[in-house]
């Protein structure tokens, strides 16, 4: 339907009784040219595309399962409860740790079942935790990223405690003891190849939306103890005069190799990293941040995260800015500004999210703000609004989100997440929009109003629902932010019908509803509209 016919339809419809209007109209797929006096500037307080995530840690049963040995049904109920909390808080993404210590939360072809499921490494938990986790996340319109730890083998140094067929037992030359733990040696090329294969086993077999690393590459320094890789450097580092550069190259090869494998197998699956937030201090490097943190990602973990972002090696970067505003050694505001500037100056398409330290609220004595200021975390998100380069936040960890100490996570929801948000787009991965919905109908006299529609063609993962005053026609500019976005609904089968009921409609009021289909990367279809 062309623009003139659409305008005439909506004008005529204004005088029709609310109950009778069941007609569907098209709206443009992208913003059309607008009159000079119109501004399409989005409201930064109601972003339309924003990642809102929650880490769910499984190592040593931090978040889930709450303890090893629970029955399959108990584990399922716990995970569903965490998901439901995420939905209640207004989040749209979960980051689930599925390979905590060279083990697996799925029936891996490469590694044993994790002991954090049953209490015994290698023991089948009686169901497929990753398959269940993905199905339940998607049913709640949550995207799910699999969180993999590449090098940590064990939380202790007893190699013999691993199951006999564990890869570390079969290849003890791959393993080093450092501090209180065992690690795969990142300098051995076979380790990198194995890590990629182990992770790709999950990527190729499951409907993951993303692959996620946190801040563990080479381990954090343990006192003055040197990571024991002199022999490995002598064997594989001949092209490098400096061991630190060789170590960084080892991590670079893992990152680039994994990204290539993921995007070749499933181009829509994104890869992201959540590193320690300080790349380098300015005293170490004039390009670094104005911080005095005791650790530096570039020098201590051998992860050149600034380069990965600026050269667009990864799809998103989520620095763990786990400090309060005004904390002198590493001020939250200083680091957000520094990371946003890396995106802005380089023109990088890599998405920037911020890792938030929910676990410090009401518990950490590092800064007084963590102990007694429920507004601290919400202030972080308000600060982020100053930077269009910041596309969302991920909160660590699930247990602290549930605990809601000081009421701080509820406050974040009340002040920032009252409107839904779609996933940030990643046009370099996929820019194709799903097919628009068809057969959109509305039934009701105000409260409630029930919408129904069908979906065909290129499948959606989500449907976005916008609501407007029925006395005026929605403008293109009304869709640049989430001011009119009232709900998102998980997509079912591609050709299946979908229903949604608006429980907040006011009896006797006229409304125009607009529905779009959205894929897992935030690409949005042409609009369909109906009035009631």
N, C-alpha and C positions, 0 to 999 in steps of 0.2 A: 504494500500500500504506500503510495507516495505521500510526501509531507503535507500537501494541501488536503488530500482526502483524509489523512489522519487527523488534521486539525478540525476539519468539518465534522468528522465522526465524534471527536471528543466534545466539541461545542454542542452538538445535538444531544449527546448523551447526558449533558449536565441537567437536562430537564426530565430525564427518564427516571422512573421510580427505581430505588436502589436494588430491590429484589430482582428486577427484570433484566439487568444488564449482564449478558453472558458472552459478549462478543470479544474477539481477540484482535489486537492491532500490532503491527510491527513498529519497532523503533530502530534507529541506526546502530550499526555495530560499533562504530567509533565516533568520537566527538566530531560533529560537523562544524563548519566555520560559524562563528557566532558574531553577532553585531558588535561594533567597536566598543559600545558602552558596557557590554557584558564581560564579566571576569570569570574565568574558569579556574581561578586559583583555589586549590583544595584547602579545606580547613585542617591544619596539622593536628588538631585535637581529635579529629574523627577520620583517621586514615582509612582508605578503602582497602588497600593492600598492606598487610602488616603481619609478620610472623609473631605469634605469641606461643611460646613453647615452654615445656616442662621436662627437665631431665628426670628419668627414672633409673636410678643406679641399682645394679644387682650385685656388684662385688661385695663380699662379706655381708650380703643381705641388708645393705643400707636402706633401700626402699622396698624392694620386691624380689622374691617372696620375703615376708617379714622374718622368716627363719627357715632353714632347710628342713626338708622332710614333711612339709605339709602335703596333704592329699591334692590331687589334681583339681578337684572342685574347690578346695580352700584357696589354692593359688589363683584360680580363675576369678573367684569372688573378690580377692584382694586387688587384682589388676583392674577389674571392672570398676571397683570403688575409686581407685586412683584416676581412671579415665573420667568417671562421672564428676569428680572434683575438678578436673581440668576444664570440663565443659561448663560447670557452674562458675568457674572463675573467668570465663570468657576466652580461654585459650583455644587455639586451633591446631596445635602440633604437640606431639610427644616424641621425646628422644630416648629410646629404650636401649639400655646396655645389654647386648646380646652375645658379646664375646669379651667377658671381663678379664680372664686369665688364660689365654690360649685354650679355651674350651668353648662350648656352644650351648645356646638356648634353642637349638633346632637339631634335628638328626643330621648332623654334618657328615659329609663324606671324608673329612680331613681331621677332625678333632673330637675328643670325647664329650659326652654330656657334662655340663657344669655341675660341680658338687653343690653349688648354691641352690640347686633345685631340690635334690633329694638328700643331701648330706654325704653322698658317696659319688665321687667322680666316675663317670662312665655309666651310671645307672639311669635307665630309661624312666622318665617321670610319668609315663603312661598317657601322655598326650603330646601335641606339638606346641610348645609355648609360643614360638614365634608366629606360627600360623594363626593361633588363637589371638595373639596380640594384634596382628594386622587386621584380622576380620572385625574384631570388636572396636578397634580404633576407627576404621573406615565407616562402620555402622553409626558412629557418633559424629561423623564428619570431622574427624581428627586425622591429619596427615601424620605418618609415623616414619621416623628416621632410625635406622639401625645404628647403634653406637658400638664401635669395635675398638678394642685396645690392641695395637699391633705387636708390641714387644713384651709385655708383661706375661710371664709364664706361671708364676706362683707367688703367693704372698709370704712364703717362707723359702728356705734354701735347701730343702730336702728333695732332691731329684727323685729319689726312690719312692717318695710318697705318691708320685704320679702313677696313673695306670700303666701297665707294662707296654701297651701299644701307643702310648702318647708320643707324638712326634718328637718331643724333647728327650724322651727316653731312647727313641730310635736314632736320634741325631744329637748325642750329647755334645758334640763339637759345636753345635749351634748355640749352646747355652752358656751364660756367664752368671756368676753370683755377684751381686753388687748390693752393698748394704744388707738389709734383711730379706731380700727377694731374689728370685731368679728371673732372668730376661733372655729373650732371643737377642743375639748379637746383630745390631743393624748393619754392621759392616760386611756381613757375609751375603753375597748376592743370592745364594740359595734361600736364605731367610726371607729376603724381599719377595722372591718369586712365590715362596710358600704362603706368605702373608696375603698376597694378592689373590692366590688361588682359594685360600680358606674364606676370605671375605666374599669373593665372587660366587662361591657356592650358595651363599644366602641371596645375593643379588639376583642371580639367574633363576632361582627356584621360587622366590617369593615376591609379592607385590609391594616391595618397600618403596617409599617415596624419596628416601634419601639415605646416604651413607655418611656417618659422622665419626670423626676423631675428636678427642678432647686434647689435653695439653701434654700427654705422655709420648715422647719420641725417644730420645736418649733420656734416661731417668734424671730427675733432679739430683744435684750433687749431695753426697752424704759426707759431711765434714770435709776432711782433706783427702778422702779416699779417691783415687783415680779409677775411672772406669777401665776395666782390664782388657784393653783391645790392642796392645802393642803388637802382638803377633799377627792379628788380623790386619792391622795397618801395614805391617811389613809385607804381607801377602797380597793385599788388594789395593794398597794406596800408592803405588809407584808413581802415578801421574800427579801426585799432590805433594808439594813441599811442606805443607802445613796440615797437621792432623785435624785441626778444627774444620778446615775447609773440606777435607775428605769426609768428615762426619756429616757436615751439612749436605754434601753431595749425596751421601747415602739416603738421607731423609728426603731430599729432593727427588731422587729416583723412585722411592716408594710412592710419594704423592703423585708424581706425573704418571707413573705406571698404573696406579690404581684408577686415577681419573680416566685415563685412556681406555682401560678395560671396562669400566662402568659405562661410559658413554658409547662405546662400541656395542655393548650388549643391550643396553637400554638407554637410549639417548635422553629420555625424560627424567631419569633418576639423577638427582643432584648430589654433589659431594661437598661437604663442608667440614671446617676445622674450628674448634674452640680452644685457642691457645692461651697460655699465660699472657696477660694483657700488655706487659712491658716487652716490646721488641728489643730496644736498647735504651739505656739512660742517656740523657744528653751529655753527661760528663764523659761517657764512653765514646759517643758518636754524635756529632752535631746534627745528624738527621734524626736522632732519637727523641723521645719524649722528655719533657721537663719533670723528671721523676728521679728518685734515688732508691728505687727498689733493690732489694738484696739479690734478686735473681733477674737474669735477662734471657729471654727466649732464644735469641740469636747465639749467645755465647755459652749458655748453660745447658739448653736442651737441643741445641744445634738445629733449630727450626727457623728458617728465614721467612717468617710469616709475612713480613712487609712485602717481600718480593712476590710471594704467592698471590697476594692481593693485587699488587700493582701490575703484575704481568698476567693476571687473569688465569692462573693455573687452576683455581678452585672456583666453585660456584658461590660459596658464601664463607665468610669469616666471622666468627663470634668471639671476640676477645673477652676473657673472663675479667671484667673490671669489678673486682670483688672488694672494692674499698668505698668508703663514704665520701661524700662531698666535703672538701676541706682537709682531708687526710694528707698531711704534707708529703710523706714519701711517695705517695701514688694517689693523687687527687682524682676522684671520679670524673669531674668536669674536665680536667686537663687531658685525661686519656681519651674521653669521648671526642674531644676537639681534635686530638692528634690523629686518631684513627679516621675520623671523618675527612680530615685534610688529606690523608693518603688516598682516599677514594677520589676526592675532588681534584687534587693536583694531577693524578695519573689518568683521570677519566675512566677508571676501571669499571667494568660492568659487574664485578664481583659484589654480591650483596653483603652489606654490613649489618650484622645483628650484635646486640650487646648481651654478654653473659652477666646475670644478676645474682648476687649472693643472698638469696632468701634465707639460707641456713644460718646467716649471721644475726638475723633479726632477733633481738631479745636474748641472745646468747653470747655474742662476741664482745670482749672488752677492748678490742682494738681501737674503737672510736666510741665516744659516748652516744653518738647518734644511733648506733646499732642497739644499744641497751634500752634506751627509753624514748626514742622518737619514732612513732608509728608512721610518720610522714616521709621518712628518709627514702624508702624505696620508691614511693610515688613521685617524690621530687626528681629521682633519676629519670623517670619516663617523661616528666615535664621538661627536663633539660634536653632530652633527646629530640623533642619537637623543634628545637632550634636548628637541627641538622637534617635536611632532606636526605642526606646520605645514609642515615640510620633507618633501617627497614624493619626493625622489630627487636624482640628481646627473648631470651631463654632463661628460665628461672631454675636455679639449683638449690634444693632438690625437691622431689615430690613430697617427702615426709614433712618438710618444713612448710610447703604450700598447704598441706592438710592441717598442720598444727596451727598455722595462722597466728603466731605469737604477736602480741600487741595489736592484733587485728590488721596488721600491715598488708597482708596479701588481699584481704577483703577491701581494703582502702584502695589498692591499685585497681581492682576491678571496678569499684564505684566511681573512681575518678578518671579512668582511662579506657575501660573495656565495656562500656554500656552498649556500644554498637558492635555488631559482628565485624569481622575483617576477612577478606579473601587472602589467599597466599600471594606473596610478592611474585611478580612475573619474572621469568628468566628467558628472555626472548632468544638468547644464543643457544638455548637447549631446544626450545620449541615455541613458535609464535602462532601456531594454528589454533583457531578458536573451535570449540565444539559446535555441533549443529544446534540451532535454536530450538526451544521447546515448541510443541504444537498442542493444539486442542486445549488451550488455557481457558479455564472457566472459573467463575467465582459465584458462590451461592451464600446467601445470608442477608440479614437485615441490619447488620452492624456489629452484633456481638453474639456469637462469634461469626467470622467470615471464613469459609473454607474454599481454598483454591485447589484446583486439580489440573494436571497437565500430563503430557506424554513426551517422551524423548526418543529420537531416532538418530541414525547417522553416527558421526564420530562421538564416542561416549563422553559424558561429563563425569566428574567425580562429585560435584556439588551443584546445587541450584541456589542462586542468589535472589532474594525477594526484597523489592523496594516498595514502599508505601507512600502515597502522596494524597494531599487534599484533593478530593474529586472535583472541585470547582475550577481547577486550573490545569493546564497542560504541562506535564514535566518537560523541562528544558534539558538540552544536552549537558549543560553545566551542573545540573543536579546530580549527575552520576560520577563526578570526579572524586568524591569522597563518600563517606558512609553516613552522612546526615539522614538519608532516607532509607538506608539499608536496615531492614528490621529482622531478617533471619537468613540463615543458610541451612540448607537441607541436604543430607547425604543422598547421593544418587543410588538408585537400585540397579536393576538390570537395564541395559541400554534401551530396550523397547518397552519397559514397564511403565505403568502409570505411577504418578507421585501426587501426594496430597499434603497440604499444610493448612493448619487452622490458626487464624489470627485471633488469639484470645484477648487482645488488648484493644480491639476496635470498639468504638463508641456507638451505641445504638442510635440509629437515625442519621448518622453521618455518612456522607458520600466519600468513597475512596477510589483512587486509581492504583492498581497494583501492577508492577512490572517484574517479570521473571526472566532471568538469564541462566544459561548453562555455563558452568565454569569447570575447567580441567584442573588437574593436580598442580599445575604451574601457574594458576591464576589467570589463564587466558579466558576471556569472556565472550560469549556468543552475542549475536544480534538480540535485541530486546523484543519481548512480547508483552503486551499490556492488556488489561481488562479493567472495567469500572464496575463498581457495585454501590 
